[in-house]
Amino acid sequence: CQDEQFSHLSLLTGQYSLIPPDNPIIGFVGHGAILPCQLQGKIILDKLSIQWIFSGNSTEKAVATFDGKNRKNPVLESKVYEGRTEFFPLEFYWGNLSLLLKNVHPLDKEKYTCVVFLDNWYNEVVVDLDVAAQGAEPSIFLDGHAGNGIGLSCRSQGWFPEPSVVWLDSQGWTRPEEVTTRSTPVPSSGVFDVVSSTSLEPGSDQEVSCRVVNEVLNATRESRVRIADCFFPSPSFSPSSPSFPWMLASLIVLSLDLGIIGAVVYKMKR
């Protein structure tokens, strides 16, 4: 009987039309995202019913519904999304059946279906929600000596999805040194903290840039430093040398200064 009902409804789709979005919607972690659902046609409010459904990972679950026949409590939220959704009832008459999803989380990334019933008419449209977060400006640290050179690390927090890291020289080209990058998810928020390490040999280009890339947003953050010759170990250098603790302390302190200076210079260039 239900199949017959939907079959009958589908024959009447010419009365109205739902306009699908042209592109996936990008929601920023911790902010709100509007899932668009636009109806063309005259709306009779007490005959309007809207269902928003999460449809991903081979599962479906209700997000929020609006029932125009229920004038006292027309909106019903799923417990999973309680306090996180909002319709725009004052804009229903103009066909705006969109849903505001608040406090977006990485787990919200998936497909959402807007199902609309209006009198004897039925239709639905699918909205792709992509989730992203642009993290903090990276900081470059001097990690001490690595063979005849210097070890460097680049650290940044708060990215989604997992970012990529590129080390560049003074000309903006990718550096030839071997790079190790590790991203760690933060359990409470689902975003990633990233640490990337490389080394710098004597005689190589001593201007170093660390660029962190978010592919979804096509956005980057970058910091740049220049390593002075005095930081490279001399041939007679030894960890047992009396100057070693002093130099190591200087590396730690100056790495912070260099990181700050590099960030300021980069921002001025931008």
NORRA-V45428 format. One record per residue. RES is the residue in three letters. D_FIRST is the distance of its C-alpha to the first C-alpha in whole Angstrom. Layout:
RES_D_FIRST / RES_D_FIRST
This chain:
CYS_0 / GLN_4 / ASP_5 / GLU_5 / GLN_6 / PHE_9 / SER_10 / HIS_11 / LEU_12 / SER_14 / LEU_16 / LEU_18 / THR_19 / GLY_23 / GLN_23 / TYR_24 / SER_25 / LEU_25 / ILE_29 / PRO_29 / PRO_32 / ASP_35 / ASN_36 / PRO_35 / ILE_36 / ILE_39 / GLY_39 / PHE_43 / VAL_43 / GLY_43 / HIS_42 / GLY_39 / ALA_37 / ILE_35 / LEU_32 / PRO_31 / CYS_28 / GLN_29 / LEU_27 / GLN_28 / GLY_28 / LYS_28 / ILE_26 / ILE_26 / LEU_26 / ASP_24 / LYS_21 / LEU_21 / SER_20 / ILE_21 / GLN_21 / TRP_23 / ILE_23 / PHE_25 / SER_24 / GLY_27 / ASN_29 / SER_26 / THR_24 / GLU_22 / LYS_23 / ALA_23 / VAL_26 / ALA_25 / THR_23 / PHE_24 / ASP_22 / GLY_24 / LYS_22 / ASN_24 / ARG_28 / LYS_30 / ASN_28 / PRO_26 / VAL_27 / LEU_26 / GLU_28 / SER_27 / LYS_30 / VAL_31 / TYR_31 / GLU_33 / GLY_35 / ARG_35 / THR_32 / GLU_33 / PHE_31 / PHE_33 / PRO_32 / LEU_35 / GLU_34 / PHE_30 / TYR_31 / TRP_33 / GLY_30 / ASN_31 / LEU_28 / SER_30 / LEU_30 / LEU_34 / LEU_34 / LYS_37 / ASN_40 / VAL_38 / HIS_39 / PRO_39 / LEU_36 / ASP_34 / LYS_35 / GLU_31 / LYS_28 / TYR_26 / THR_23 / CYS_23 / VAL_19 / VAL_19 / PHE_17 / LEU_19 / ASP_18 / ASN_15 / TRP_16 / TYR_16 / ASN_18 / GLU_20 / VAL_24 / VAL_25 / VAL_29 / ASP_31 / LEU_34 / ASP_37 / VAL_39 / ALA_43 / ALA_46 / GLN_50 / GLY_52 / ALA_56 / GLU_59 / PRO_60 / SER_63 / ILE_66 / PHE_68 / LEU_71 / ASP_71 / GLY_74 / HIS_76 / ALA_74 / GLY_77 / ASN_79 / GLY_76 / ILE_74 / GLY_71 / LEU_68 / SER_65 / CYS_62 / ARG_60 / SER_57 / GLN_54 / GLY_51 / TRP_49 / PHE_45 / PRO_45 / GLU_47 / PRO_50 / SER_53 / VAL_57 / VAL_59 / TRP_63 / LEU_65 / ASP_69 / SER_71 / GLN_70 / GLY_66 / TRP_66 / THR_64 / ARG_67 / PRO_68 / GLU_68 / GLU_65 / VAL_63 / THR_61 / THR_57 / ARG_55 / SER_52 / THR_51 / PRO_48 / VAL_49 / PRO_46 / SER_46 / SER_45 / GLY_44 / VAL_46 / PHE_49 / ASP_53 / VAL_55 / VAL_58 / SER_60 / SER_64 / THR_66 / SER_70 / LEU_73 / GLU_76 / PRO_79 / GLY_80 / SER_76 / ASP_75 / GLN_75 / GLU_72 / VAL_69 / SER_66 / CYS_62 / ARG_59 / VAL_56 / VAL_53 / ASN_49 / GLU_48 / VAL_44 / LEU_46 / ASN_49 / ALA_52 / THR_55 / ARG_57 / GLU_61 / SER_64 / ARG_67 / VAL_71 / ARG_74 / ILE_76 / ALA_79 / ASP_82 / CYS_83 / PHE_80 / PHE_80 / PRO_82 / SER_86 / PRO_87 / SER_89 / PHE_86 / SER_85 / PRO_83 / SER_86 / SER_88 / PRO_89 / SER_87 / PHE_83 / PRO_82 / TRP_83 / MET_82 / LEU_78 / ALA_78 / SER_79 / LEU_76 / ILE_74 / VAL_75 / LEU_75 / SER_72 / LEU_71 / ASP_73 / LEU_72 / GLY_68 / ILE_69 / ILE_71 / GLY_69 / ALA_66 / VAL_68 / VAL_70 / TYR_66 / LYS_65 / MET_68 / LYS_68 / ARG_64
